[in-house]
Amino acid sequence: MKDFQVDKKKIGLNHPTYFIADIAANHDGDLSKAIDLIYLSAEAGADAVKFQHFKAENIVSDYGFKNLNTKSSHQSNWKKSVFDTYKDASLPREWTEELQKISNKAGVHFFSAPYDFEAVNLLDDLNVPAHKVGSGDITWIEIIRRMCKRKIPIFLATGASNIEDVKRAMNIIETEQVPVCLMQCNTNYTGENENFEHINLNVLKQYAQIWPDAILGLSDHTSGHATVLGAVALGARAIEKHFTNDKSQEGPDHGFSMDPKDWKEMVDRTRELELALGEDEKNICENEIETVVLQRRCWRLKKNLSIGTKIEENHLEVLRPSPLDSIKPYEIRKVLGKKINKDMLKGQHISIKDFE
């Protein structure tokens, strides 16, 4: 699997990086805002918008979180309980078809991370072109297997996982012969700069070694796009970042999201990087052909010489420019001791055709 398609768009090393705008909870319970975010992300260069389909009662235990110490977590800053925050952030499922229609109109793919079987069924009934497995569900093999049923591409996030967790999930997806994008991820959502040292982009090298046919990706929650450029340079061709219209808004996801300006900058710089990555074989490029003449050296005469003179190294010096027919510095033994077949002037370059 050197590439795969989401709808009609190909994803792979020889194709442009695929950008997924994770709107997630940034709709803030407002359908019109969700719609605006779809259009804004499309204008900023996203290829897809991704939502999250969960119901609080199907994803978190109210009792469990109330009896758990989360003082060091990003959730400790939430004004409401974890359960109530998830309840407020949940996407009303009756919006789904409307959001899909708007996404199609805006020219971006629509899919989601389904966090229960009902959500998988809903999305499959609407023929979404892909599914996302959130990092937190990497050990829930039953729902991964259910997402594989339609054989559509799966974007697998691997935050807070070890390699055995990844292998377990990948084994299911590969056994089901489903196209997969394997995404390196760090699931610390605090937005702190210290998180950069935990992104571990080099894990992409390990993924490439173990799964050489998998498409690589990055699901990222750091500020800016430095990690994105690094991931693309290492072979990632799908990028997921949270998207909002205003990072200063209250809400669980706004603070570590990208706004339209940030997003467009990220896409523009990535497109430049893709051009710069170029071919994997070293050759003289088309725009360097003139430079080969202008900046390279060749053997030139130190003084005027008469026809029949045997060339010695003390007759010559190595100077720029180097015309295509000139004797290069490493070719001197081709002409030493040979007679020139015409009078030559100081400064002229020597060529094979100048000798008997």
C-alpha positions in Angstrom: 0.0 0.0 0.0 2.1 2.8 -1.3 -0.9 5.2 -1.3 -4.6 5.1 -0.8 -7.6 7.3 -1.6 -10.0 9.2 0.6 -12.9 9.6 -1.8 -11.0 10.7 -5.0 -8.0 12.2 -3.3 -4.8 10.2 -3.2 -2.6 10.1 -0.1 1.0 8.9 -0.2 4.6 9.9 -0.5 4.2 11.1 -4.1 1.1 13.2 -3.4 0.5 16.5 -1.5 0.2 16.3 2.3 -3.4 15.7 3.3 -4.5 18.2 6.0 -7.3 17.3 8.4 -8.9 20.2 10.4 -10.1 18.7 13.6 -13.1 20.9 14.6 -13.8 18.5 17.5 -15.6 20.4 20.2 -14.8 23.9 18.8 -18.4 24.2 17.5 -19.3 25.0 21.2 -22.8 23.4 20.7 -23.7 25.9 17.9 -24.5 24.4 14.5 -24.0 27.7 12.7 -20.5 27.9 14.2 -19.7 24.4 13.1 -20.7 25.3 9.6 -18.6 28.5 9.7 -15.6 26.5 10.8 -16.0 24.1 7.9 -15.9 27.0 5.4 -13.1 28.7 7.2 -11.0 25.5 7.2 -11.6 24.9 3.5 -10.5 28.5 2.7 -7.4 28.0 4.8 -6.3 24.9 2.8 -7.7 21.9 4.7 -8.5 18.8 2.7 -10.9 17.4 5.3 -12.8 18.4 8.4 -13.1 16.0 11.2 -15.5 16.0 14.0 -15.8 13.7 17.1 -19.0 11.6 17.6 -19.3 10.8 21.3 -22.0 10.9 24.0 -20.8 11.7 27.5 -22.4 8.6 29.0 -20.8 6.4 26.3 -17.2 7.7 26.7 -16.6 8.7 30.4 -17.7 7.6 33.8 -19.0 10.5 35.9 -18.3 8.5 39.1 -14.9 7.4 37.8 -13.6 10.9 37.1 -15.1 12.4 40.3 -13.1 9.8 42.2 -9.9 10.2 40.3 -7.1 12.7 41.0 -6.6 14.8 37.8 -4.8 17.8 39.3 -1.9 17.4 36.9 -4.1 17.1 33.9 -5.4 19.7 31.4 -8.8 18.6 32.7 -8.1 20.1 36.1 -8.6 23.6 34.5 -12.1 22.8 33.3 -14.8 24.8 35.1 -17.2 21.9 35.0 -16.9 18.2 35.7 -15.3 16.0 33.1 -18.7 14.4 32.5 -20.5 17.7 32.1 -17.7 19.1 29.9 -18.0 16.1 27.5 -21.8 16.5 27.6 -21.5 20.2 26.5 -18.9 19.3 23.9 -20.8 16.5 22.3 -21.9 16.8 18.7 -25.7 16.5 18.3 -26.0 13.5 16.0 -28.9 15.1 14.1 -26.3 17.6 12.8 -24.3 15.0 11.1 -26.0 14.8 7.7 -26.2 18.6 7.5 -22.4 18.9 8.3 -21.6 16.4 5.7 -23.6 18.3 3.0 -21.9 21.6 4.0 -18.5 19.9 3.8 -19.3 18.6 0.3 -20.4 22.1 -0.7 -17.2 23.6 0.8 -15.0 21.1 -1.1 -13.6 19.2 1.9 -14.1 15.7 3.0 -16.2 15.0 6.1 -15.5 12.3 8.6 -15.3 11.8 12.3 -13.8 9.9 15.2 -16.7 7.6 16.4 -16.5 6.7 20.0 -19.3 4.2 20.2 -20.8 1.6 17.8 -23.9 3.7 17.2 -21.7 6.5 15.9 -19.9 4.1 13.6 -23.2 2.9 12.2 -24.4 6.4 11.7 -21.3 7.5 9.8 -21.2 4.3 7.7 -24.9 4.8 6.7 -23.8 8.3 5.4 -20.9 6.7 3.5 -18.2 8.9 5.1 -14.9 8.3 3.2 -12.8 7.5 6.3 -12.8 6.9 10.0 -10.5 8.2 12.7 -9.4 6.1 15.7 -8.6 8.4 18.5 -5.6 7.6 20.6 -7.7 6.8 23.7 -9.4 4.0 21.8 -6.3 2.3 20.5 -6.8 -0.6 22.9 -10.5 -1.0 22.2 -10.0 -3.6 19.5 -13.7 -4.2 19.0 -14.5 -0.7 17.8 -11.4 -0.7 15.6 -12.6 -4.0 14.0 -16.1 -2.5 13.6 -14.6 0.6 11.8 -12.8 -1.8 9.4 -16.1 -3.3 8.2 -16.6 -1.0 5.3 -13.0 -1.2 4.2 -12.6 2.6 4.1 -9.3 4.2 5.2 -8.6 4.5 8.9 -6.5 7.2 10.4 -5.0 5.6 13.6 -3.6 8.0 16.2 -1.1 6.5 18.5 -0.7 9.0 21.4 0.0 7.7 24.9 0.8 4.3 23.4 3.7 1.9 23.4 4.8 -0.1 20.3 2.9 -3.2 21.5 -0.3 -1.1 21.6 0.3 0.0 18.1 1.1 -3.4 16.8 -2.1 -4.8 18.3 -4.2 -2.2 16.6 -2.3 -2.4 13.3 -2.6 -6.2 13.3 -6.4 -5.8 13.3 -6.4 -3.2 10.5 -3.9 -5.2 8.4 -5.8 -8.4 8.9 -9.0 -6.7 7.7 -7.0 -5.4 4.7 -8.1 -1.8 5.4 -6.0 1.2 4.1 -4.4 2.9 7.1 -2.6 6.1 8.0 -0.4 5.5 11.0 -0.2 8.8 12.9 2.5 9.6 15.5 0.8 11.6 18.3 1.4 13.0 21.8 -1.8 13.4 23.8 -0.8 16.2 26.2 -3.3 18.9 25.6 -1.9 21.6 27.9 -0.5 23.6 25.0 2.8 24.1 27.0 6.0 24.6 25.0 7.6 21.8 27.0 5.5 19.4 25.0 7.8 19.8 22.0 10.4 17.5 23.6 7.8 14.8 23.8 6.6 14.8 20.2 9.2 12.2 19.2 8.9 12.7 15.4 11.6 10.1 15.0 9.1 7.4 15.9 7.9 7.8 12.3 11.2 6.1 11.3 10.3 3.1 13.5 6.8 3.0 12.0 8.3 3.1 8.5 10.6 0.3 9.3 8.0 -2.0 10.8 5.2 -1.1 8.4 6.9 0.0 5.2 3.7 0.0 3.2 1.7 2.2 5.7 1.1 5.8 5.0 2.5 7.9 7.9 0.9 10.9 9.5 1.0 13.2 12.5 -1.8 14.1 14.9 -0.5 17.1 16.8 -1.5 19.5 19.6 1.5 21.8 19.8 1.5 25.4 18.8 2.6 26.5 15.4 3.7 24.1 12.7 7.4 23.2 13.3 6.4 19.7 14.2 4.4 19.4 10.9 7.3 20.4 8.8 9.5 17.9 10.6 7.0 15.1 10.2 6.6 15.8 6.5 10.3 15.8 6.0 10.3 12.3 7.7 7.7 11.0 5.4 4.3 11.9 6.9 1.7 12.7 4.3 -1.4 13.3 6.5 -1.5 16.0 9.2 -4.3 16.5 11.8 -4.5 19.6 13.9 -7.3 21.2 15.8 -9.0 24.1 14.1 -10.9 27.1 15.6 -11.8 30.6 14.5 -10.5 32.1 17.8 -7.9 30.5 20.1 -8.8 32.8 23.0 -12.3 31.4 23.4 -13.3 29.2 26.3 -13.6 25.5 25.7 -11.6 22.3 26.0 -10.0 22.5 22.6 -9.7 26.2 21.5 -6.4 26.9 23.4 -4.3 24.4 21.5 -6.0 24.8 18.1 -4.9 26.7 15.0 -6.9 29.6 13.7 -7.3 30.3 9.9 -4.2 32.4 9.6 -2.0 29.8 11.4 -3.5 27.1 9.3 -2.9 28.8 6.0 0.7 29.5 7.0 1.2 25.9 7.9 -0.2 24.7 4.6 1.8 27.2 2.5 5.1 26.3 4.3 4.4 22.6 3.8 3.8 23.0 0.1 7.2 24.8 -0.1 8.8 21.9 1.8 7.2 19.4 -0.5 8.8 21.1 -3.5 12.1 21.3 -1.6 12.1 17.6 -0.8 12.1 16.8 -4.5 13.8 13.7 -5.8 15.7 11.1 -3.8 18.6 10.7 -6.3 21.4 13.3 -6.5 21.7 14.9 -9.9 22.4 18.3 -11.4 19.2 20.2 -11.4 17.8 22.1 -14.4 18.3 25.4 -12.7 21.9 24.6 -11.9 23.2 23.9 -15.4 24.5 27.4 -15.9 26.1 27.3 -12.5 28.2 24.2 -13.5 30.0 26.5 -16.0 30.1 29.6 -13.9 31.3 28.2 -10.5 33.4 25.2 -11.4 37.1 25.5 -12.3 39.1 24.2 -15.3 42.7 24.2 -16.5 43.6 27.5 -18.1 46.9 28.8 -19.6 49.2 30.9 -17.4 50.9 32.4 -20.5 50.8 32.4 -24.3 51.9 29.1 -25.9 53.0 28.3 -29.5 51.7 25.5 -31.5 53.5 22.2 -30.8 54.3 23.1 -27.2 54.1 20.1 -24.9 51.8 20.9 -22.0 53.3 20.8 -18.5 51.5 21.5 -15.3 53.4 24.7 -14.7 51.8 26.1 -17.9 48.4 25.9 -16.3 46.3 27.1 -13.4 42.8 26.2 -12.2 40.3 29.0 -12.6 36.6 29.6 -13.2 34.6 29.5 -15.4 34.5 25.9 -16.8 33.0 25.6 -20.2 31.5 22.2 -21.0 34.4 21.1 -23.2 37.1 22.2 -20.7 39.6 19.9 -19.0 38.4 19.5 -15.4 40.8 19.6 -12.4 40.7 15.9 -12.0 41.4 15.2 -15.7 44.9 16.8 -16.0 46.6 13.5 -16.8 44.7 13.3 -20.0 46.8 16.1 -21.5 50.1 16.3 -19.7 53.0 15.8 -22.2 50.8 16.2 -25.2 51.4 18.9 -27.9 48.9 21.7 -28.5 47.7 21.9 -32.2 47.5 25.7 -32.4 48.8 28.9 -30.8 47.0 29.6 -27.6 46.6 32.7 -25.4 47.0 33.3 -21.7 43.7 32.7 -19.9 42.3 30.3 -22.5 40.9 27.0 -21.2 42.2 23.8 -22.7 40.1 21.1 -24.3 40.8 17.7 -25.7 40.3 19.1 -29.2 43.3 21.4 -28.6 45.8 18.5 -28.7 47.2 16.3 -31.5 
